[in-house]
Amino acid sequence: MGAGPTGVELAGQVREVATKTLREEYRHIKPEDARVLLFDGGSAPLAMFGPKLSAMAARDLTKLGVELHMGSIVTEADLQGVKVKDHEGNITRHEVGTILWTAGVQAPPLASVVAKATGAEQDRAGRICVSDDLTIPGHPGVLVTGDMMSLDKLPGLAEVAMQTGHYAGRKITLASVDQTLDKPFTYHDLGSAAYISRGRAVVSTRRMHFGGFLGWVAWLFIHVGFLTGWHNRIGALFGWWYAFTRDLRRERGFTIDDMAIAAYSSQADSAASIPKTQAG
C-alpha cells in the first residue's frame, strides 16, 4: 500500500526478483506468476514527481507486471487479505499472501512521552511541532529532528533528517562554547529520485525532470554520493557493477512453512543418526 517513492521502489523490486532472480529456483512453482498489487488513494503513482514522470513510472510498472489500483483506499487488513474502497464507495476484498505498508508511519512512542512531559503539540502522525530553530516552544534546550519533528509540513524523508540533524549538531556545538546559532533552520530541497527497476528510474529537481535509463544512472550516482566514506562508495560501485553486468542477484526466497519443514527434517535426521540400544 502506498504509491510514493518507497511503495513504487518496493513493488518494482519484488516483481523484478520474482521474474528474474527466482525464476529458475523452483521445480513446482513459477515465481513469475506471483501477483504484485499496488494500492494508493491518489490518481497515479509518484504524483509528487509531476504528470510526465508519474505517467512514465506507471508505464514502467505496468510493463514489469505490477497491477496498479489507483484511487483505492485500504480500509481493513488481516492475515489473508485486504479490503479496499474506491472513490465511488465500492468495497472489494483481495486475497493476498503478504502485505507491505508504505503509506506513511506514525511517530515513535517516544514522541508522545516527550510531548506529554513538555506540553508540546503533535500533528496527526504524532510528530512534535517545533519552532523554526527545531526547539520545542518554551524548552530551548530540547531539539527535535527527523521523523519526530513537524515543521512547515516537511515530509519524513532521509534528506530532511540529515539536514535537521546537521543543524541540531551545529547548534549544540556552538552552545558548548557559549555561542548561539540565531539563524533559523532552512530546508534545501535537493530533489527526489525513485528507483523502479534495473535500467528504470525517475529523477525530479527544480530544473530537471527525467527518467528511464538516464534517470537510473543518476539515481545510482546520487546514492553512491551519499554513502559515508570512500571505502563504502567504492565497494558499492564494484558490487553493483558485478550484479548489473552479469544480471545476477543474491536474493533468495523462503517461507515460514519452509522453515517449519526444514526444522522437522533436521530433527528427523538427527533422530535417525542416533544409535539405538538394546533397550530402545
Phi, psi and omega in degrees: 000135180106117183252035170277191181304317181294315180296318180294315179298318181294315179298317179296319181292317179298317180293321180292320177298319181292320185275337183245299189295314187261006187298323183255016186270345186236153180264326189248353178230161178242104181303330181293346176279353179296138179265137176241113182252130181245117182252142176201145181284345179280182184270346183201155176289149179052046183298331181290349179273356182097160185297324183293307181289328177297316178294323178295318178295318178297320178296315181293320178295320179295320177298324178290338182106009177283131180270115183271126176237078180278157183071026183237131180246125178283121182256341182203143179218139175220189185290342183255343183177187180226151172253132186235136178248129179271183183293339180271358179092000179285135181252129180235139177257134178243124176281127183224161178259329181221136179243126178240123186255122178227021185266029178107155182228161174275156175294153180296158182303333180302327181298319179293323179296315180294318180298320180293322182287330184255350183076020182283153176278155178232149177272188184297330181274001179088005179283152183276129178282126185239167175280178184289355175253017177069012177263156175283130180308128181086357180223077184295346180268001181246115179250142181236133182227173172064219185289347180271353187257141175236114181209123176053031178058033177292140182285161179277067182253160179298323182295323177295316179297320180294316182289320178292323178296320178296318180295315180296319178298319178294320180295318179292321179299316179293323180295331181290342178246026176061037174239163182235153175251101184276344182286127180289162180289134177232124180275130178255110182284112180269003181101181182224152178217144180222127178273130180257306176197179181300121181086003182223126176199165177232143181228133180226122175235185181296323185251338185235140177220111183209166182208200182076212182294320178298320177295324178295317178297317179297320179300318180299312182292327177298315182288325176294321181296331182269358175289151182272121174086146180291331179298315179293322181294313180294320178298319179294319180298314180294320179296316179292321180300316180295317182291318185283321182288329180260001179055046182240151173220152184268353185293140173222154186247149172209162180238169178297324178299320178299322181296319179294318179296318180296320179295319179294318179296321179296318178294321180295319179295321181294318180295323181290334183275352180278122180293136181273144177270175180294331180283334184225000000 
